[in-house]
Amino acid sequence: MATKIPTPARTPAVHRPAPDDGDAVVLERVPQKTKPPQMYRVVMLNDDYTPMEFVIVVLQEFFGKNREMATQIMLKIHLDGKGVCGVYSRDVATTKVNQVMEAAHQAGHPLQCLSEPVE
């Protein structure tokens, strides 16, 4: 029987860098800074039909305002035509607007709420 003797495995050649001649350029890693997310304010608009008490309840329930703060915001909405309920990230602001609109619709009120970017 003729058997071949296994040949040893080749080791890859090691490439050593050439000695530095002083012309080499070294790149430094610059850490990247991420910007904070764009914030949005939730604004409630005044109308002549939605009761003030309903607006106060919505501000307490969906925006976590106490009775006094909710009353102040409701009066601002009533007197100025609109009022800021809070400032949130885009997704949270959209959710808050949807919650307010759904609650107003279920209660039969034409209350309008929107979100707009903070500049």
N, CA, C and O of each residue as an XYZ file, in Angstrom:
476
protein
N       0.810     -1.176      0.000
C       0.000      0.000      0.000
C       0.859      1.246      0.000
O       1.818      1.396      0.757
N       0.467      2.100     -0.866
C       1.231      3.333     -0.956
C       0.444      4.452     -0.294
O      -0.657      4.776     -0.737
N       0.970      5.027      0.720
C       0.324      6.157      1.382
C       1.251      7.345      1.311
O       2.475      7.231      1.379
N       0.618      8.480      1.172
C       1.403      9.714      1.123
C       1.595     10.237      2.525
O       0.709     10.132      3.374
N       2.697     10.771      2.744
C       2.982     11.407      4.023
C       2.373     12.808      3.965
O       2.633     13.560      3.025
N       1.552     13.164      4.981
C       0.926     14.488      4.942
C       1.970     15.592      5.024
O       2.942     15.531      5.777
N       1.713     16.600      4.208
C       2.613     17.755      4.236
C       2.163     18.691      5.347
O       0.963     18.833      5.581
N       3.079     19.317      6.020
C       2.690     20.238      7.097
C       1.932     21.443      6.531
O       2.192     21.888      5.413
N       0.986     21.963      7.331
C       0.189     23.119      6.908
C       1.076     24.346      6.802
O       1.984     24.561      7.604
N       0.780     25.143      5.781
C       1.568     26.361      5.587
C       1.081     27.453      6.530
O      -0.123     27.639      6.708
N       1.965     28.130      7.095
C       1.604     29.280      7.917
C       1.692     30.502      7.027
O       2.640     30.646      6.255
N       0.703     31.391      7.129
C       0.743     32.573      6.273
C       1.936     33.452      6.624
O       2.380     33.526      7.770
N       2.422     34.101      5.601
C       3.572     34.984      5.790
C       3.149     36.190      6.610
O       2.053     36.719      6.422
N       3.986     36.615      7.491
C       3.709     37.757      8.345
C       4.302     38.991      7.679
O       5.492     39.040      7.369
N       3.432     40.002      7.462
C       3.897     41.243      6.854
C       4.116     42.267      7.954
O       3.190     42.639      8.675
N       5.288     42.688      8.063
C       5.617     43.706      9.059
C       5.606     45.068      8.378
O       6.071     45.216      7.247
N       5.061     46.074      9.093
C       5.046     47.396      8.485
C       6.470     47.922      8.307
O       7.395     47.585      9.047
N       6.588     48.747      7.309
C       7.900     49.347      7.044
C       8.221     50.325      8.162
O       7.308     50.887      8.767
N       9.440     50.529      8.434
C       9.797     51.493      9.474
C       9.289     52.889      9.116
O       9.272     53.279      7.949
N       8.875     53.632     10.146
C       8.315     54.967      9.940
C       9.417     55.926      9.520
O      10.457     56.043     10.168
N       9.150     56.614      8.403
C      10.144     57.567      7.924
C       9.760     59.003      8.264
O      10.416     59.946      7.821
N       8.680     59.171      9.063
C       8.286     60.509      9.485
C       7.225     61.127      8.614
O       6.705     62.186      8.966
N       6.874     60.523      7.491
C       5.857     61.072      6.602
C       4.478     60.447      6.834
O       3.534     60.741      6.101
N       4.359     59.600      7.834
C       3.094     58.909      8.068
C       2.058     59.882      8.641
O       2.401     60.821      9.360
N       0.792     59.640      8.310
C      -0.312     60.453      8.808
C      -1.119     59.587      9.779
O      -1.484     58.455      9.462
N      -1.387     60.127     10.944
C      -2.158     59.405     11.945
C      -3.534     60.058     12.041
O      -3.644     61.263     12.267
N      -4.566     59.263     11.871
C      -5.925     59.773     11.987
C      -6.410     59.574     13.411
O      -6.241     58.509     14.005
N      -7.013     60.619     13.940
C      -7.569     60.523     15.279
C      -9.070     60.311     15.182
O      -9.740     60.894     14.329
N      -9.579     59.484     16.049
C     -11.012     59.227     16.077
C     -11.694     60.393     16.790
O     -11.335     60.743     17.914
N     -12.680     60.990     16.123
C     -13.422     62.094     16.701
C     -14.767     61.547     17.176
O     -15.542     61.032     16.370
N     -15.048     61.652     18.463
C     -16.334     61.132     18.943
C     -17.494     61.934     18.350
O     -17.440     63.162     18.280
N     -18.541     61.228     17.927
C     -19.703     61.890     17.364
C     -20.696     62.192     18.474
O     -20.949     61.370     19.355
N     -21.239     63.374     18.405
C     -22.233     63.776     19.394
C     -23.596     63.761     18.721
O     -23.779     64.343     17.651
N     -24.540     63.098     19.349
C     -25.891     63.078     18.803
C     -26.674     64.257     19.356
O     -26.509     64.648     20.512
N     -27.519     64.809     18.520
C     -28.347     65.921     18.946
C     -29.556     65.386     19.699
O     -30.019     64.282     19.412
N     -30.067     66.139     20.645
C     -31.290     65.701     21.324
C     -32.446     65.698     20.320
O     -32.394     66.418     19.323
N     -33.476     64.906     20.569
C     -34.580     64.834     19.608
C     -35.353     66.150     19.530
O     -35.408     66.915     20.493
N     -35.945     66.392     18.370
C     -36.793     67.571     18.168
C     -37.987     67.470     19.118
O     -38.633     66.426     19.199
N     -38.271     68.532     19.817
C     -39.380     68.537     20.763
C     -40.608     69.199     20.114
O     -40.489     70.060     19.243
N     -41.777     68.768     20.568
C     -43.042     69.280     20.041
C     -43.923     69.722     21.191
O     -43.988     69.060     22.227
N     -44.602     70.847     21.005
C     -45.537     71.306     22.022
C     -46.946     70.903     21.607
O     -47.321     70.994     20.438
N     -47.706     70.461     22.586
C     -49.098     70.098     22.356
C     -49.936     71.338     22.664
O     -49.880     71.884     23.766
N     -50.712     71.771     21.671
C     -51.495     73.000     21.776
C     -52.976     72.654     21.675
O     -53.391     71.919     20.779
N     -53.762     73.184     22.594
C     -55.207     73.010     22.559
C     -55.826     74.320     22.075
O     -55.418     75.402     22.496
N     -56.816     74.210     21.185
C     -57.456     75.384     20.594
C     -58.810     75.644     21.237
O     -59.503     74.715     21.654
N     -59.177     76.915     21.312
C     -60.444     77.309     21.913
C     -61.592     77.105     20.927
O     -61.413     77.250     19.718
N     -62.756     76.772     21.443
C     -63.985     76.775     20.659
C     -65.110     77.246     21.567
O     -64.935     77.350     22.781
N     -66.253     77.526     20.980
C     -67.363     78.086     21.749
C     -68.282     77.026     22.351
O     -69.276     77.372     22.988
N     -67.973     75.745     22.163
C     -68.912     74.703     22.557
C     -68.392     73.763     23.648
O     -69.179     73.246     24.440
N     -67.087     73.537     23.698
C     -66.533     72.617     24.684
C     -66.568     73.265     26.071
O     -66.057     74.372     26.241
N     -67.156     72.604     27.053
C     -67.217     73.181     28.410
C     -65.816     73.323     29.021
O     -64.932     72.499     28.789
N     -65.645     74.367     29.790
C     -64.361     74.624     30.447
C     -63.994     73.478     31.381
O     -62.825     73.109     31.488
N     -64.989     72.919     32.054
C     -64.721     71.824     32.989
C     -64.162     70.600     32.266
O     -63.297     69.903     32.797
N     -64.659     70.339     31.048
C     -64.131     69.213     30.271
C     -62.656     69.437     29.931
O     -61.858     68.502     29.997
N     -62.296     70.651     29.573
C     -60.895     70.977     29.254
C     -60.017     70.774     30.487
O     -58.906     70.253     30.377
N     -60.499     71.175     31.644
C     -59.748     70.995     32.888
C     -59.529     69.508     33.163
O     -58.427     69.099     33.530
N     -60.566     68.708     32.989
C     -60.452     67.263     33.225
C     -59.451     66.637     32.247
O     -58.646     65.793     32.641
N     -59.499     67.042     30.989
C     -58.560     66.513     29.982
C     -57.123     66.876     30.357
O     -56.226     66.039     30.252
N     -56.901     68.106     30.790
C     -55.554     68.535     31.185
C     -55.061     67.745     32.392
O     -53.879     67.413     32.473
N     -55.937     67.448     33.311
C     -55.546     66.663     34.476
C     -55.277     65.209     34.098
O     -54.297     64.618     34.551
N     -56.139     64.640     33.278
C     -56.054     63.220     32.977
C     -54.899     62.882     32.025
O     -54.152     61.936     32.274
N     -54.753     63.641     30.949
C     -53.775     63.284     29.922
C     -52.438     64.000     30.055
O     -51.435     63.544     29.506
N     -52.414     65.113     30.776
C     -51.172     65.879     30.885
C     -50.637     65.955     32.311
O     -49.603     66.577     32.551
N     -51.328     65.331     33.251
C     -50.840     65.251     34.627
C     -50.792     66.578     35.352
O     -49.974     66.758     36.254
N     -51.652     67.509     34.978
C     -51.671     68.819     35.634
C     -52.553     68.752     36.881
O     -53.538     68.015     36.924
N     -52.180     69.533     37.888
C     -53.052     69.626     39.059
C     -54.209     70.575     38.729
O     -54.208     71.226     37.685
N     -55.175     70.644     39.610
C     -56.398     71.427     39.334
C     -56.080     72.898     39.055
O     -56.639     73.495     38.135
N     -55.186     73.472     39.846
C     -54.843     74.889     39.689
C     -54.161     75.155     38.353
O     -54.530     76.093     37.647
N     -53.167     74.340     37.999
C     -52.446     74.519     36.742
C     -53.380     74.276     35.550
O     -53.326     75.004     34.559
N     -54.237     73.250     35.650
C     -55.185     72.961     34.572
C     -56.144     74.137     34.367
O     -56.486     74.469     33.232
N     -56.572     74.759     35.455
C     -57.465     75.915     35.349
C     -56.755     77.092     34.692
O     -57.353     77.788     33.871
N     -55.492     77.327     35.037
C     -54.722     78.415     34.416
C     -54.559     78.194     32.912
O     -54.722     79.124     32.122
N     -54.237     76.957     32.519
C     -54.079     76.646     31.088
C     -55.421     76.787     30.376
O     -55.475     77.313     29.265
N     -56.502     76.326     30.998
C     -57.828     76.439     30.397
C     -58.198     77.904     30.176
O     -58.757     78.248     29.134
N     -57.894     78.768     31.143
C     -58.185     80.192     30.983
C     -57.340     80.818     29.874
O     -57.815     81.681     29.136
N     -56.097     80.381     29.764
C     -55.245     80.879     28.671
C     -55.827     80.466     27.322
O     -55.862     81.265     26.386
N     -56.280     79.224     27.225
C     -56.911     78.747     25.991
C     -58.154     79.577     25.690
O     -58.382     79.978     24.548
N     -58.947     79.829     26.714
C     -60.198     80.563     26.542
C     -59.955     82.016     26.136
O     -60.648     82.545     25.267
N     -58.984     82.648     26.756
C     -58.746     84.075     26.502
C     -57.882     84.332     25.268
O     -58.135     85.280     24.525
N     -56.858     83.491     25.042
C     -55.928     83.730     23.939
C     -56.249     82.929     22.677
O     -55.648     83.156     21.628
N     -57.187     81.999     22.776
C     -57.543     81.199     21.611
C     -56.786     79.889     21.510
O     -57.204     78.980     20.794
N     -55.668     79.787     22.228
C     -54.919     78.533     22.265
C     -53.999     78.554     23.479
O     -53.679     79.611     24.022
N     -53.586     77.368     23.886
C     -52.701     77.268     25.040
C     -51.859     76.010     24.949
O     -52.304     74.984     24.434
N     -50.630     76.100     25.460
C     -49.700     74.970     25.437
C     -49.981     74.072     26.634
O     -50.005     74.521     27.781
N     -50.194     72.793     26.338
C     -50.484     71.820     27.394
C     -49.219     71.131     27.900
O     -49.177     70.672     29.041
N     -48.186     71.058     27.054
C     -46.938     70.408     27.433
C     -46.009     70.305     26.240
O     -46.416     70.523     25.099
N     -44.741     69.967     26.516
C     -43.722     69.808     25.475
C     -43.161     68.400     25.593
O     -42.729     67.980     26.666
N     -43.173     67.666     24.467
C     -42.802     66.255     24.464
C     -42.034     65.922     23.188
O     -41.932     66.741     22.275
N     -41.498     64.710     23.146
C     -40.913     64.218     21.905
C     -42.052     63.990     20.904
O     -43.221     63.983     21.290
N     -41.718     63.806     19.627
C     -42.741     63.723     18.582
C     -43.757     62.611     18.835
O     -44.962     62.830     18.715
N     -43.276     61.425     19.181
C     -44.185     60.296     19.373
C     -45.113     60.509     20.564
O     -46.303     60.202     20.492
N     -44.575     61.029     21.646
C     -45.401     61.267     22.839
C     -46.422     62.369     22.550
O     -47.582     62.258     22.948
N     -45.998     63.429     21.862
C     -46.918     64.523     21.523
C     -48.049     64.017     20.638
O     -49.206     64.380     20.849
N     -47.732     63.190     19.657
C     -48.756     62.636     18.772
C     -49.744     61.778     19.551
O     -50.950     61.835     19.312
N     -49.228     60.984     20.482
C     -50.104     60.149     21.312
C     -51.027     61.010     22.163
O     -52.217     60.715     22.274
N     -50.497     62.069     22.764
C     -51.315     62.956     23.602
C     -52.419     63.607     22.772
O     -53.566     63.678     23.213
N     -52.078     64.085     21.570
C     -53.070     64.707     20.691
C     -54.174     63.700     20.365
O     -55.359     64.031     20.426
N     -53.785     62.482     20.023
C     -54.779     61.457     19.692
C     -55.675     61.135     20.878
O     -56.877     60.938     20.701
N     -55.115     61.076     22.088
C     -55.904     60.799     23.284
C     -56.936     61.903     23.525
O     -58.097     61.627     23.826
N     -56.494     63.163     23.387
C     -57.394     64.295     23.612
C     -58.509     64.297     22.574
O     -59.678     64.484     22.912
N     -58.149     64.091     21.318
C     -59.137     64.119     20.241
C     -60.166     62.984     20.412
O     -61.360     63.182     20.188
N     -59.692     61.815     20.806
C     -60.593     60.679     21.014
C     -61.535     60.940     22.187
O     -62.729     60.656     22.092
N     -61.018     61.475     23.285
C     -61.854     61.781     24.449
C     -62.896     62.841     24.090
O     -64.053     62.730     24.496
N     -62.504     63.857     23.340
C     -63.432     64.913     22.935
C     -64.504     64.339     22.009
O     -65.682     64.677     22.128
N     -64.096     63.485     21.104
C     -65.057     62.874     20.176
C     -66.067     62.006     20.922
O     -67.265     62.064     20.646
N     -65.584     61.205     21.864
C     -66.482     60.342     22.643
C     -67.454     61.155     23.497
O     -68.591     60.741     23.725
N     -66.993     62.322     23.970
C     -67.856     63.168     24.799
C     -68.751     64.070     23.946
O     -69.629     64.755     24.472
N     -68.523     64.068     22.618
C     -69.345     64.881     21.730
C     -68.954     66.345     21.688
O     -69.790     67.206     21.416
N     -67.687     66.634     21.955
C     -67.212     68.018     21.942
C     -66.301     68.252     20.740
O     -65.575     67.343     20.336
N     -66.326     69.451     20.162
C     -65.486     69.743     18.988
C     -64.084     70.240     19.349
O     -63.457     70.941     18.554
N     -63.595     69.892     20.513
C     -62.283     70.343     20.971
C     -61.196     69.930     19.971
O     -61.169     68.790     19.506
N     -60.315     70.857     19.654
C     -59.223     70.595     18.728
C     -57.887     70.701     19.464
O     -57.685     71.563     20.320
N     -56.996     69.802     19.102
C     -55.667     69.742     19.721
C     -54.675     69.418     18.616
O     -54.982     68.643     17.710
N     -53.487     70.009     18.686
C     -52.467     69.745     17.678
C     -51.089     69.810     18.302
O     -50.917     70.305     19.416
N     -50.102     69.298     17.565
C     -48.717     69.412     18.035
C     -47.932     70.193     16.992
O     -48.175     70.072     15.791
N     -46.989     70.994     17.471
C     -46.143     71.781     16.579
C     -44.730     71.772     17.110
O     -44.517     71.744     18.322
N     -43.747     71.796     16.196
C     -42.358     71.740     16.649
C     -41.954     72.982     17.446
O     -42.383     74.099     17.156
N     -41.132     72.755     18.439
C     -40.590     73.865     19.224
C     -39.361     74.371     18.468
O     -38.497     73.587     18.075
N     -39.295     75.656     18.274
C     -38.172     76.238     17.513
C     -37.074     76.703     18.415
O     -36.060     77.215     17.940
